[in-house]
Amino acid sequence: MKILLLRPENSRIPVLNNVEIINIPIFEIRCVKYDNEILNQIDGIGFTSVNGVMCFKDFDRIRLSKIYAVGRSTAMAIMNKGFPDVKVPTEFTVNSMIQLMLNDGLKNPVVVRSKVGYERDRELIRNVVFLVDYDLEVIEHNLERAKSLIKECRVDIVVVTSSKIASLIKDSISNCIKIVSIGPITSSALEGVNNIYEAKQHDINGVLNIISDLLRDSNG
């Protein structure tokens, strides 16, 4: 069995028995300059991805703030920066993390996002301030290579971990391929696509659980 991942370089790539993992990074992570003055008055900050943690340069300025992460992988990246107390919502979604921050009584929360996530959510989520610290740049030749593998059914499973990835490959997906989606926002971006298996736990571990189930079913 062949599984296609579209994870950025230096991402965690799982090893599975009797499975060929093909990873084709279709995005380059580009850290961007942000206005760190907005950190002066905050009482809490939430990180929505490992990439956001990687590109954040002001950890010394948030040591007195409450720290939140959208999921366990992001929380671990923050802990590795010297912050042992990171709160994670029960459901690993941005909305759930923001709701947890508000339920904790935060008055001036900031959420660290990608440019793509900010542009998608800025009109929908108005009760927090967004700090954009990275952007995603499409690696065109890798995208075309991935789309070719998908169109020609040369892989059995494609893992889709963001709505942006979904929008780029959606038109190349054939019924011969199973799609493993990391969560509901990603799945909604794949509307009209068949054979979608959505992770119940919206992180890479949840994705691996779905893949394990599919492998077990295929082996009888």
TORKOL-4160 file (C-alpha; in steps of 0.2 Angstrom, whole numbers, padded with zeros to 4 digits, m for minus):
220
<pt num="1" X="0000" Y="0000" Z="0000"/>
<pt num="2" X="0006" Y="0018" Z="m0004"/>
<pt num="3" X="0001" Y="0033" Z="0006"/>
<pt num="4" X="0004" Y="0051" Z="0000"/>
<pt num="5" X="0008" Y="0064" Z="0013"/>
<pt num="6" X="0009" Y="0083" Z="0008"/>
<pt num="7" X="0018" Y="0088" Z="0024"/>
<pt num="8" X="0031" Y="0103" Z="0024"/>
<pt num="9" X="0050" Y="0098" Z="0025"/>
<pt num="10" X="0056" Y="0093" Z="0042"/>
<pt num="11" X="0038" Y="0088" Z="0048"/>
<pt num="12" X="0036" Y="0072" Z="0057"/>
<pt num="13" X="0034" Y="0058" Z="0044"/>
<pt num="14" X="0027" Y="0042" Z="0052"/>
<pt num="15" X="0034" Y="0024" Z="0048"/>
<pt num="16" X="0021" Y="0011" Z="0046"/>
<pt num="17" X="0024" Y="m0008" Z="0043"/>
<pt num="18" X="0022" Y="m0014" Z="0025"/>
<pt num="19" X="0017" Y="0003" Z="0019"/>
<pt num="20" X="0027" Y="0015" Z="0007"/>
<pt num="21" X="0025" Y="0033" Z="0013"/>
<pt num="22" X="0028" Y="0046" Z="0000"/>
<pt num="23" X="0030" Y="0064" Z="0006"/>
<pt num="24" X="0029" Y="0078" Z="m0006"/>
<pt num="25" X="0030" Y="0095" Z="0002"/>
<pt num="26" X="0019" Y="0107" Z="m0008"/>
<pt num="27" X="0021" Y="0122" Z="0004"/>
<pt num="28" X="0037" Y="0131" Z="0009"/>
<pt num="29" X="0035" Y="0139" Z="0026"/>
<pt num="30" X="0040" Y="0157" Z="0026"/>
<pt num="31" X="0041" Y="0166" Z="0042"/>
<pt num="32" X="0035" Y="0184" Z="0041"/>
<pt num="33" X="0038" Y="0200" Z="0052"/>
<pt num="34" X="0024" Y="0204" Z="0064"/>
<pt num="35" X="0020" Y="0219" Z="0075"/>
<pt num="36" X="0026" Y="0212" Z="0092"/>
<pt num="37" X="0019" Y="0228" Z="0101"/>
<pt num="38" X="0002" Y="0219" Z="0102"/>
<pt num="39" X="0010" Y="0207" Z="0115"/>
<pt num="40" X="0011" Y="0221" Z="0127"/>
<pt num="41" X="m0006" Y="0221" Z="0134"/>
<pt num="42" X="m0011" Y="0202" Z="0131"/>
<pt num="43" X="m0016" Y="0190" Z="0145"/>
<pt num="44" X="m0016" Y="0174" Z="0135"/>
<pt num="45" X="m0009" Y="0168" Z="0118"/>
<pt num="46" X="m0015" Y="0153" Z="0108"/>
<pt num="47" X="m0005" Y="0144" Z="0094"/>
<pt num="48" X="m0013" Y="0135" Z="0080"/>
<pt num="49" X="0001" Y="0125" Z="0073"/>
<pt num="50" X="0019" Y="0120" Z="0075"/>
<pt num="51" X="0024" Y="0131" Z="0061"/>
<pt num="52" X="0017" Y="0146" Z="0071"/>
<pt num="53" X="0028" Y="0141" Z="0086"/>
<pt num="54" X="0043" Y="0139" Z="0075"/>
<pt num="55" X="0041" Y="0157" Z="0068"/>
<pt num="56" X="0036" Y="0166" Z="0084"/>
<pt num="57" X="0051" Y="0176" Z="0091"/>
<pt num="58" X="0045" Y="0183" Z="0107"/>
<pt num="59" X="0043" Y="0169" Z="0120"/>
<pt num="60" X="0052" Y="0180" Z="0133"/>
<pt num="61" X="0038" Y="0193" Z="0131"/>
<pt num="62" X="0024" Y="0180" Z="0135"/>
<pt num="63" X="0031" Y="0172" Z="0151"/>
<pt num="64" X="0017" Y="0179" Z="0162"/>
<pt num="65" X="0003" Y="0175" Z="0149"/>
<pt num="66" X="m0008" Y="0160" Z="0149"/>
<pt num="67" X="m0002" Y="0149" Z="0134"/>
<pt num="68" X="m0014" Y="0138" Z="0123"/>
<pt num="69" X="m0011" Y="0126" Z="0109"/>
<pt num="70" X="m0024" Y="0119" Z="0096"/>
<pt num="71" X="m0017" Y="0101" Z="0099"/>
<pt num="72" X="m0004" Y="0090" Z="0107"/>
<pt num="73" X="0009" Y="0092" Z="0093"/>
<pt num="74" X="0008" Y="0111" Z="0095"/>
<pt num="75" X="0008" Y="0110" Z="0114"/>
<pt num="76" X="0024" Y="0099" Z="0113"/>
<pt num="77" X="0033" Y="0112" Z="0102"/>
<pt num="78" X="0029" Y="0126" Z="0115"/>
<pt num="79" X="0034" Y="0115" Z="0129"/>
<pt num="80" X="0051" Y="0113" Z="0121"/>
<pt num="81" X="0053" Y="0132" Z="0122"/>
<pt num="82" X="0052" Y="0131" Z="0141"/>
<pt num="83" X="0034" Y="0133" Z="0144"/>
<pt num="84" X="0028" Y="0117" Z="0153"/>
<pt num="85" X="0010" Y="0123" Z="0157"/>
<pt num="86" X="0001" Y="0123" Z="0140"/>
<pt num="87" X="m0018" Y="0121" Z="0139"/>
<pt num="88" X="m0026" Y="0111" Z="0125"/>
<pt num="89" X="m0045" Y="0110" Z="0121"/>
<pt num="90" X="m0053" Y="0093" Z="0121"/>
<pt num="91" X="m0057" Y="0095" Z="0103"/>
<pt num="92" X="m0042" Y="0100" Z="0093"/>
<pt num="93" X="m0049" Y="0115" Z="0083"/>
<pt num="94" X="m0045" Y="0133" Z="0082"/>
<pt num="95" X="m0063" Y="0137" Z="0087"/>
<pt num="96" X="m0062" Y="0126" Z="0102"/>
<pt num="97" X="m0046" Y="0133" Z="0108"/>
<pt num="98" X="m0052" Y="0151" Z="0107"/>
<pt num="99" X="m0068" Y="0146" Z="0116"/>
<pt num="100" X="m0057" Y="0139" Z="0130"/>
<pt num="101" X="m0047" Y="0155" Z="0131"/>
<pt num="102" X="m0063" Y="0165" Z="0133"/>
<pt num="103" X="m0071" Y="0153" Z="0145"/>
<pt num="104" X="m0055" Y="0155" Z="0156"/>
<pt num="105" X="m0059" Y="0174" Z="0157"/>
<pt num="106" X="m0046" Y="0181" Z="0145"/>
<pt num="107" X="m0049" Y="0199" Z="0141"/>
<pt num="108" X="m0035" Y="0202" Z="0128"/>
<pt num="109" X="m0031" Y="0185" Z="0120"/>
<pt num="110" X="m0020" Y="0184" Z="0104"/>
<pt num="111" X="m0020" Y="0169" Z="0092"/>
<pt num="112" X="m0005" Y="0166" Z="0081"/>
<pt num="113" X="m0010" Y="0161" Z="0064"/>
<pt num="114" X="m0004" Y="0158" Z="0046"/>
<pt num="115" X="m0008" Y="0171" Z="0033"/>
<pt num="116" X="m0020" Y="0159" Z="0025"/>
<pt num="117" X="m0029" Y="0155" Z="0041"/>
<pt num="118" X="m0031" Y="0173" Z="0046"/>
<pt num="119" X="m0038" Y="0178" Z="0029"/>
<pt num="120" X="m0050" Y="0164" Z="0030"/>
<pt num="121" X="m0056" Y="0167" Z="0048"/>
<pt num="122" X="m0054" Y="0186" Z="0051"/>
<pt num="123" X="m0072" Y="0189" Z="0047"/>
<pt num="124" X="m0079" Y="0174" Z="0056"/>
<pt num="125" X="m0069" Y="0176" Z="0073"/>
<pt num="126" X="m0070" Y="0194" Z="0080"/>
<pt num="127" X="m0067" Y="0191" Z="0098"/>
<pt num="128" X="m0048" Y="0189" Z="0098"/>
<pt num="129" X="m0033" Y="0198" Z="0090"/>
<pt num="130" X="m0024" Y="0188" Z="0077"/>
<pt num="131" X="m0005" Y="0188" Z="0075"/>
<pt num="132" X="0001" Y="0182" Z="0058"/>
<pt num="133" X="0019" Y="0175" Z="0059"/>
<pt num="134" X="0020" Y="0164" Z="0044"/>
<pt num="135" X="0014" Y="0162" Z="0026"/>
<pt num="136" X="0013" Y="0147" Z="0015"/>
<pt num="137" X="0021" Y="0147" Z="m0002"/>
<pt num="138" X="0016" Y="0134" Z="m0015"/>
<pt num="139" X="0030" Y="0124" Z="m0022"/>
<pt num="140" X="0023" Y="0122" Z="m0040"/>
<pt num="141" X="0033" Y="0108" Z="m0046"/>
<pt num="142" X="0030" Y="0097" Z="m0031"/>
<pt num="143" X="0011" Y="0101" Z="m0032"/>
<pt num="144" X="0011" Y="0095" Z="m0050"/>
<pt num="145" X="0020" Y="0079" Z="m0046"/>
<pt num="146" X="0007" Y="0076" Z="m0031"/>
<pt num="147" X="m0008" Y="0080" Z="m0043"/>
<pt num="148" X="m0001" Y="0068" Z="m0056"/>
<pt num="149" X="0001" Y="0053" Z="m0043"/>
<pt num="150" X="m0017" Y="0057" Z="m0037"/>
<pt num="151" X="m0025" Y="0058" Z="m0054"/>
<pt num="152" X="m0016" Y="0042" Z="m0060"/>
<pt num="153" X="m0021" Y="0032" Z="m0045"/>
<pt num="154" X="m0003" Y="0028" Z="m0041"/>
<pt num="155" X="m0006" Y="0029" Z="m0022"/>
<pt num="156" X="m0020" Y="0021" Z="m0011"/>
<pt num="157" X="m0022" Y="0035" Z="0002"/>
<pt num="158" X="m0019" Y="0053" Z="0002"/>
<pt num="159" X="m0018" Y="0062" Z="0019"/>
<pt num="160" X="m0025" Y="0080" Z="0018"/>
<pt num="161" X="m0020" Y="0091" Z="0034"/>
<pt num="162" X="m0027" Y="0108" Z="0029"/>
<pt num="163" X="m0041" Y="0116" Z="0019"/>
<pt num="164" X="m0028" Y="0125" Z="0008"/>
<pt num="165" X="m0020" Y="0108" Z="0003"/>
<pt num="166" X="m0038" Y="0102" Z="0000"/>
<pt num="167" X="m0042" Y="0116" Z="m0012"/>
<pt num="168" X="m0026" Y="0113" Z="m0022"/>
<pt num="169" X="m0028" Y="0095" Z="m0025"/>
<pt num="170" X="m0047" Y="0093" Z="m0024"/>
<pt num="171" X="m0050" Y="0093" Z="m0043"/>
<pt num="172" X="m0037" Y="0079" Z="m0045"/>
<pt num="173" X="m0045" Y="0067" Z="m0034"/>
<pt num="174" X="m0052" Y="0051" Z="m0041"/>
<pt num="175" X="m0064" Y="0038" Z="m0034"/>
<pt num="176" X="m0050" Y="0025" Z="m0033"/>
<pt num="177" X="m0041" Y="0034" Z="m0019"/>
<pt num="178" X="m0046" Y="0035" Z="m0001"/>
<pt num="179" X="m0044" Y="0053" Z="0007"/>
<pt num="180" X="m0039" Y="0054" Z="0026"/>
<pt num="181" X="m0044" Y="0072" Z="0032"/>
<pt num="182" X="m0037" Y="0079" Z="0048"/>
<pt num="183" X="m0054" Y="0088" Z="0053"/>
<pt num="184" X="m0070" Y="0096" Z="0048"/>
<pt num="185" X="m0064" Y="0112" Z="0040"/>
<pt num="186" X="m0053" Y="0102" Z="0029"/>
<pt num="187" X="m0067" Y="0090" Z="0025"/>
<pt num="188" X="m0078" Y="0104" Z="0020"/>
<pt num="189" X="m0065" Y="0110" Z="0008"/>
<pt num="190" X="m0067" Y="0093" Z="0000"/>
<pt num="191" X="m0085" Y="0094" Z="m0003"/>
<pt num="192" X="m0090" Y="0083" Z="m0017"/>
<pt num="193" X="m0076" Y="0071" Z="m0015"/>
<pt num="194" X="m0080" Y="0053" Z="m0011"/>
<pt num="195" X="m0071" Y="0041" Z="0001"/>
<pt num="196" X="m0066" Y="0054" Z="0014"/>
<pt num="197" X="m0061" Y="0047" Z="0031"/>
<pt num="198" X="m0061" Y="0061" Z="0044"/>
<pt num="199" X="m0050" Y="0059" Z="0060"/>
<pt num="200" X="m0059" Y="0060" Z="0076"/>
<pt num="201" X="m0044" Y="0067" Z="0084"/>
<pt num="202" X="m0039" Y="0082" Z="0074"/>
<pt num="203" X="m0020" Y="0081" Z="0073"/>
<pt num="204" X="m0007" Y="0069" Z="0065"/>
<pt num="205" X="m0010" Y="0056" Z="0079"/>
<pt num="206" X="m0029" Y="0056" Z="0074"/>
<pt num="207" X="m0024" Y="0054" Z="0056"/>
<pt num="208" X="m0013" Y="0039" Z="0060"/>
<pt num="209" X="m0027" Y="0031" Z="0069"/>
<pt num="210" X="m0038" Y="0032" Z="0054"/>
<pt num="211" X="m0024" Y="0025" Z="0043"/>
<pt num="212" X="m0022" Y="0010" Z="0055"/>
<pt num="213" X="m0040" Y="0006" Z="0054"/>
<pt num="214" X="m0040" Y="0007" Z="0035"/>
<pt num="215" X="m0024" Y="m0004" Z="0035"/>
<pt num="216" X="m0033" Y="m0017" Z="0046"/>
<pt num="217" X="m0048" Y="m0017" Z="0035"/>
<pt num="218" X="m0038" Y="m0020" Z="0019"/>
<pt num="219" X="m0029" Y="m0034" Z="0028"/>
<pt num="220" X="m0046" Y="m0043" Z="0032"/>
